[in-house]
């Protein structure tokens, strides 16, 4: 199983980025996929979640600005990030938690997002 995160970069405050998490060896459509982030000197924090049903959930800090979605045909999960602020600067990770029939947890390698004021 591999999760390949991409799409990070540098952007000015108020800008947008779209992160991708391309999965191989596991289907993103039949289980939960999550995005986390870790800012310098801080603990990794939950950002967004998409369930197999398509139901989504967000951290309060990104609600209304970030949108998680997936493309089943591409086996990829996306994180559209709008109205970025310097507080969004972090390494972003995609995650597949343990699921029925697949008890391991998987993490992508992380993609760096830097937002300047």
Secondary structure, 3 states (H helix, E strand, C coil): CEEEEECCEEEECCCCEEEEEEEECCCCCCCCEEEEEECCCCCCEEEEEECCCCCEEECCCCCCCEEEEEECCCCEEEEEECCCCHHHCEEEEEEECCECCECCCEECCCEEEEEEC
